Amino acid sequence: MPKKRKSGGRSKGGSGRSGMVQCSYCGAQVPRDKAKRVTRYTSLVDRRLLKELQDSGAQIARYRTTKYLCVSCAVHRGVVKVRGKDDRKSEPIRRRRN
């Protein structure tokens, strides 16, 4: 069977076995180096109110939330896109910012 990617879809290099993480959407167990990580900053304050408060000089706390996605969920949600054979050889490209 032909090999699709030189790395096998992973970023571990020669570091041996990596830990497992759970996909935030489907719950699948995925190796940590194969999962796609999405980090977002969220605020408890509404965006319109946040803008007004920041203009007046208030400090509003933001919380960092990190989600791990399996490859199929990442493609389905548009975090990464399907690329052709020649494009796969180049550096990874992300579809949209999260």
Backbone torsions as a table, in degrees:
resi	resn	phi	psi	omega
1	MET	NA	133.5	-176.8
2	PRO	-69.6	151.0	179.5
3	LYS	-91.6	126.5	-174.7
4	LYS	-79.3	-42.5	-178.4
5	ARG	-130.4	144.1	179.5
6	LYS	-62.3	-36.9	-177.7
7	SER	-87.2	-7.4	-176.3
8	GLY	72.0	17.4	179.7
9	GLY	81.6	14.4	-176.9
10	ARG	-126.2	162.7	-178.3
11	SER	-121.5	29.8	-175.0
12	LYS	-83.6	-22.2	-176.4
13	GLY	68.4	-126.0	178.9
14	GLY	-109.3	27.2	-171.4
15	SER	-85.6	5.3	177.2
16	GLY	81.9	-155.3	-176.1
17	ARG	-73.7	134.8	178.3
18	SER	-107.2	164.3	-178.7
19	GLY	-72.4	168.5	179.8
20	MET	-107.0	146.7	173.1
21	VAL	-126.8	163.2	-179.1
22	GLN	-104.4	133.1	177.7
23	CYS	-62.3	135.3	-176.4
24	SER	-71.9	-17.1	-176.3
25	TYR	-106.4	-49.8	-176.1
26	CYS	-102.6	-13.0	177.3
27	GLY	83.6	7.4	-179.2
28	ALA	-69.3	145.6	175.3
29	GLN	-83.6	121.2	-174.7
30	VAL	-128.3	140.9	173.8
31	PRO	-59.6	140.5	-175.2
32	ARG	-58.0	-36.2	-177.9
33	ASP	-80.4	-12.3	178.2
34	LYS	-96.3	-25.3	-177.4
35	ALA	-69.9	149.1	175.8
36	LYS	-92.7	126.5	-177.1
37	ARG	-101.5	129.4	179.7
38	VAL	-120.7	122.2	179.6
39	THR	-113.2	128.5	178.7
40	ARG	-128.0	148.2	173.5
41	TYR	-103.8	125.5	-179.1
42	THR	-121.5	150.3	178.4
43	SER	-121.2	150.1	179.0
44	LEU	-81.8	-9.0	-177.4
45	VAL	-98.1	143.4	177.6
46	ASP	-60.3	146.7	-173.9
47	ARG	-60.9	-40.9	-179.3
48	ARG	-66.3	-41.5	178.4
49	LEU	-69.9	-35.9	178.8
50	LEU	-59.5	-43.4	179.8
51	LYS	-61.4	-44.3	179.8
52	GLU	-64.5	-43.3	-179.1
53	LEU	-66.3	-38.8	178.9
54	GLN	-68.5	-35.4	177.1
55	ASP	-65.0	-31.6	179.1
56	SER	-83.3	-4.2	174.0
57	GLY	100.6	12.3	-178.9
58	ALA	-79.9	149.2	175.8
59	GLN	-98.9	119.2	-178.7
60	ILE	-111.8	129.4	-179.3
61	ALA	-74.0	140.4	173.2
62	ARG	-118.4	145.8	-179.3
63	TYR	-114.9	135.0	-179.6
64	ARG	-90.1	125.3	176.2
65	THR	-117.2	130.0	-179.1
66	THR	-114.5	129.1	177.2
67	LYS	-119.8	142.7	173.5
68	TYR	-107.0	132.3	-179.0
69	LEU	-120.5	140.5	171.0
70	CYS	-73.1	166.4	-174.5
71	VAL	-62.2	-40.2	-177.6
72	SER	-67.9	-38.9	177.2
73	CYS	-69.6	-36.0	178.8
74	ALA	-64.9	-39.4	177.4
75	VAL	-69.2	-42.9	-178.2
76	HIS	-63.3	-36.5	-177.2
77	ARG	-92.4	0.1	174.6
78	GLY	83.1	15.3	177.8
79	VAL	-71.3	-42.1	173.1
80	VAL	-127.0	161.4	-180.0
81	LYS	-120.1	160.3	177.2
82	VAL	-76.2	131.3	-178.0
83	ARG	-121.1	154.7	178.6
84	GLY	-72.8	176.0	-174.9
85	LYS	-61.3	-43.7	-179.5
86	ASP	-70.9	-37.4	-179.7
87	ASP	-69.9	-26.2	-179.8
88	ARG	-65.2	-28.2	-177.0
89	LYS	-73.2	-24.4	-177.1
90	SER	-81.8	-176.9	-179.0
91	GLU	-64.1	149.4	-178.8
92	PRO	-62.6	140.8	179.9
93	ILE	-119.2	130.0	177.4
94	ARG	-97.5	141.1	-175.5
95	ARG	-75.1	-52.6	-179.2
96	ARG	-139.9	155.5	-179.1
97	ARG	-82.4	139.5	178.5
98	ASN	-124.0	NA	NA
